[in-house]
Amino acid sequence: MIMVSIIIPVYNAEEYIEECLDSLLGQTYRDFELICVDDGSTDHSLKILRRYEAQDERISVLTQKNQYAGVARNTGMKKAKGKYLLFLDADDFFREDMLELLVSEAERNQTEILVFDGYRYDNLQRKVLNGEWGFLAADVFGDGVKPATEIKNVIFQFTTPSPCKLFLKEHIVKNGLQFQEIKRANDLYFTFSALSCAERIGILRQKLLYYRIGNAQSLQGSVDDTPAVFALAAYALQDFLQRRNLWQTFQTAFHEMTVSLCVHNLGKTKSEEAYGYLYEKLRNDVIPRLEINVEKPDERLEKAIRQKERITVYGAGMLASVFVRMLMTRYGYDSRRLLIAVSSKGNNASQLCGVSVQELKEVSDEDRGNLVVIAISKAAVQNAVETDLRAAGCESILKLGFREMLNLVGYDLEAET
């Protein structure tokens, strides 16, 4: 019996596919099959795949018309013969001992799902990024092998929806799981459904793959044509949990995940048209369908928006961008009524949504008297920033995380003109 079936969807990956395949064929562990599914590539990807297929009997190449990665993964699963399934991406590459470590850990602990970590690899700078980001928040999960119910409040938080995990094929087949046939976010339903019904989930606290960012061909870079498609993944997961009588168990984790998912997708939109469409879609359809409770925003913020008072936004990341865009597109703010403050400009741009970014030490005494909104997602960072702001003379301070931002979208204040 083959131990691992590696399934890779391939679409116009000629620039990266050789590095990906070479890093797999050079693995110290050899008992695997490699199923590459060409998803209607229009470049030389299929030609490259055929060359590798001819050179190594472990490689098989399947073809289909362009139907996106979810369908390609399902096509590969139908042919898979391994005890374990490992879904990888064509533009990533891997440590040479990845399979050896994964199989050893999975066999030792008899896991149904084994989650491991990875590095981000900047494709433009050609270097590994050593930040906090990864596929695995090991401290959130803890130690040992656990059933889903033991981590019910963090099951959708300790890892990403990426299917780059080692799945016991029997677990996937028994639960009838397949990837959704949608352009983006097709992995969320599959991965989180598999986790929610698992009895033996394990983690490996090692970074074994290199996740390429800055790839222009990636579907993550093409959000505006399908800005709300992620909601279909969330709906499918919600339906799965309800059908399996798991909704009450995982409702808290589900809502925490979907709140951040909604805000992140707002932040990914590039055009004002896509932002406006998704904003209305969230407010009228997504939030009610996902049963997300919307609370009335803080009275100070409501008053400031209604009267178009000058607001200082602390933070220059995705969450700050979503908030500033809302103020400008929904409530008619212009750049003169807003100020973006950060502790240090560092790698931040000089402007955010057309609003100048200033270091806190540059902010005038008058602007320190504004309502200051800390638009940062992590509570610990919010608290540290609040301490700094109060020391700098700011008194009226609000914290805006994912939940508070989605409250603003769902409540949709009627600003006075």
URTA-V356464 format. One line per field, one symbol per residue. psi: psi as a letter, one per 20 degrees, with the letter a starting at -180 (. if undefined). A space follows every 50 residues. Layout:
# URTA-V356464
psi=???
This chain:
# URTA-V356464
psi=ppgpoppoppolkhhihgggghigijqhpimqqoopoplkqjbjghgggh ghhhipiipqpqqrrojrhgggggghhhipirhqpoprqijrrqqijggg ggggggghjlqhpoprrrqpoohgilqpplahqaipnhhhgaqapqqhhh khijhjhirripjmropphhggghjlprqqmrgrkiigggghggghjqin prqolqoiroopqjohiqhijmhhimhjhhhhgggggggghghjkighgj gghghgghghgggghghhqgqhggggghghggghgggghjlpppqprphh ggggghjlqpppppqkbgghgggghghghhjjqrhijqppqqgpgdjqri qokjpqpqqhiipqhghiirppoomphpghggggggggghhjjphnpqpo agghghghghhmqoqq.
